[in-house]
Each structure stands twice: as C-alpha cells, then as structure tokens.
Amino acid sequence: MKIAIVAGGTGGHVYPALTLAEELQNRGDEILFIGSSTRMEKDLVPERGFKYIGLDVDIFSGNVLNKLKSLFTINKAKRKCMSILKGYDMAIGFGNYISVPVLLAAKKLGLKTVIHEQNSFAGKANRMLDRKVNLVIGSYPENKKQFRNRHTLILGNPQSSKAMAVEKDSKLIKKFGLDPKKKTVVIFMGSLGSQTINKVVLDYFKLTDGSYQIIYATGKQNYENVLKNVDEKDYIKCFETIDGANVMKNSTLLVCRAGATTLAEITAMGMPAILIPSPYVPNNHQYYNAKSLSDRDAAILIEEKDLTPDKLNKEISDIINNESKLKALGNHALALGNPKVLEDMIQAIEKL
C-alpha cells in the first residue's frame, strides 16, 4: 500500500507515528510522512530516512478574525494535499492541527482514513476529525466515550511495542557509578526539565539517607544549576539527559511527567511510578493521562501545585520500602499496557 502518515508538533505525536511508519515500511508499504515545515518533525523524520513534505499551517487563537485566518491556512494546505495524496491508498493522522488538512483532503479523494489518539483526553484536531474518518484508534478506555465514531478501537500506543524490546542490563546502572544490587529511583521531567520541580528535587536530596540510590535527569535548562547546588553524595547521580526506556527498565521506581510516550513505556514494562503531570500542556492532558493510571491503582498521582520536598520524600520512601506496593503498582500498570499494540494496529489497518 501507499500510505501517508501525518504527525507534528511534539514528540508525543511524532514518535508513535515514526514507530508505526518504520514497521509498515519494513513490511513493504510505501510511506510518505507529512508534518509542519517549521516544527521538530521537519528534521527528525528525514533523518529516519522517510520521504517528507512540510506544510505551512498556522493556528490563531482568540477573536473571529484569527479563527478565519486559521481556516484560511487549513484550506490552503488542504488544496496542496489534494495534489500530494493522489495515488495513495490511506492516510493516518496522529493528532495536532497539522493532521486536519491532510485527513480532510484524503477523505475527499476517497482514501481510507485513520486517526490515532495518544492521550486519555482527546485533542481538538482528533475530535474535529472523529466522524469524518473510517477508523479511530485510541490508547485509553476513556477515549471510547470521547469519540462518536462507531468504528473506534482501544489498542494503545505504538511506543508500548517498542518499549517491550528493551532488555534489562545491570551493567547500565554500573555505568552510572551506582550499585546494580541496590534499589534505584529515576527522576526525569522531559528533555528540558522543570525549574519548579528542580527546586523541589534539590531540597528533597537533603532528606535522603542513602537507603536507595537516585538518578536525576535534570533536563537541558537545569543541569548547570543542579551541578552548582546539589549536595555531593555517592548515591545521587545527576545527568542532563538519559536514555529513558533503557534506564527505566533497569530501575525500581520512576518519578516523571505523564506524557503519552512515557506512560506507554511504563505500562508496557509494568513500572511502578509517581506521576507529576505538567500543568503547562494543552487541555491539561497530562493530568488526565496520570489520573487514568491513578484511578486504576497503576501509579501515584501528585499534582505539581501540591509537590513539596517532604511529600516527595515520603511518597518515594513509602513505595520503595514496601515490596507489596511496588509489585502491585507494577502489575496494575502492566495490565493497562498492550505490548502487541503495533501488531494490532497493523491488522486493523490491513483489514480496513
């Protein structure tokens, strides 16, 4: 088949799309990737070897005039896509406004159309496209209620399948200068990190006693500040970035944000986690992602506004020193994951 895949804006949209694209290409399908001409995907996707076309689409919020401007750019991009998609069999969208003109053009051309939702609270673009596409694939049980399309499947996030391929390797912990036999807490807040969380973590370090060890990925914005202010302790190791999935697999407990990709990895691996959702994302979707796990006893949810060094220390100590709680959190998380999601998605696509 000739398949166009569209995703853009953030890694939460782009990485699952790339994982699906790579698997489809390995199976012999011809893949065209469409995204923004200005966002992260314009460099990331071509680096992975895919044919790429960037669209110029601007979304303006606020008054009626701005909404009309947005509509104009979407329609302009749609007309361009009508030409791009001729001869293709299917278009698959992974959310973000960039997917709207592509899927609308695909529908008008008579292509089969699919959208994938990574978050427990569906984004505006996918909700707009809901009943215009042939198939909706969601990641959370909550998505079933949000989409009105009667062809809605809850299969999960393709990143879950990728995370399952990660193997446990005790040598990794040694490389960090830590003891692989000791319990390890990994704290990370995304590639940039969080200044608010960083202040809490630095004070939390002062409360720890070395009964477990800590890896802290500070993010690019906070690394220099951490190096200047962290108390030197042999059981605390700070890095700007880490290989998330590999380090997760070799840890005991995670403290992290609640982005779609991170939670897909957590549920695939069955990792115990304390989730501190970012309050700075559209639709507060990280909170709803975290709540979906918390409501099912698959993670501990702490909102950023409620986080203090004492609270963080207490929550970590209560979990890491309680084997039954660690096991329960991990098992409940694993029950929400679908390591076969990639295979299930491709079967649904081929059936369509």
Stockholm file with secondary structure:
# STOCKHOLM 1.0

chainA/1-352         MKIAIVAGGTGGHVYPALTLAEELQNRGDEILFIGSSTRMEKDLVPERGFKYIGLDVDIFSGNVLNKLKSLFTINKAKRKCMSILKGYDMAIGFGNYISVPVLLAAKKLGLKTVIHEQNSFAGKANRMLDRKVNLVIGSYPENKKQFRNRHTLILGNPQSSKAMAVEKDSKLIKKFGLDPKKKTVVIFMGSLGSQTINKVVLDYFKLTDGSYQIIYATGKQNYENVLKNVDEKDYIKCFETIDGANVMKNSTLLVCRAGATTLAEITAMGMPAILIPSPYVPNNHQYYNAKSLSDRDAAILIEEKDLTPDKLNKEISDIINNESKLKALGNHALALGNPKVLEDMIQAIEKL
#=GR chainA/1-352 SS CEEEEECCSSHHHHHHHHHHHHHHHHTTCEEEEEEESSSTHHHHHHHTTCEEEEECCCCCCSSHHHHHHHHHHHHHHHHHHHHHTTTCSEEEECSSTTHHHHHHHHHHHTCEEEEECCSSSCCHHHHHHGGGSSEEEESSTTHHHHCCCSSEEECCCHHHHHHHTCCCCHHHHHHTTSCTTSCEEEEECCSSCCHHHHHHHHHHHTTCCSSSEEEEECCTTTHHHHHHHCCCCTTEEEESCCCHHHHHHTCSEEEECCCHHHHHHHHHHTCCEEECCCTTSGGGHHHHHHHHHHTTTSSEECCGGGCCHHHHHHHHHHHHTCHHHHHHHHHHHHHHCCTTHHHHHHHHHHHC
#=GC SS_cons         CEEEEECCSSHHHHHHHHHHHHHHHHTTCEEEEEEESSSTHHHHHHHTTCEEEEECCCCCCSSHHHHHHHHHHHHHHHHHHHHHTTTCSEEEECSSTTHHHHHHHHHHHTCEEEEECCSSSCCHHHHHHGGGSSEEEESSTTHHHHCCCSSEEECCCHHHHHHHTCCCCHHHHHHTTSCTTSCEEEEECCSSCCHHHHHHHHHHHTTCCSSSEEEEECCTTTHHHHHHHCCCCTTEEEESCCCHHHHHHTCSEEEECCCHHHHHHHHHHTCCEEECCCTTSGGGHHHHHHHHHHTTTSSEECCGGGCCHHHHHHHHHHHHTCHHHHHHHHHHHHHHCCTTHHHHHHHHHHHC
//
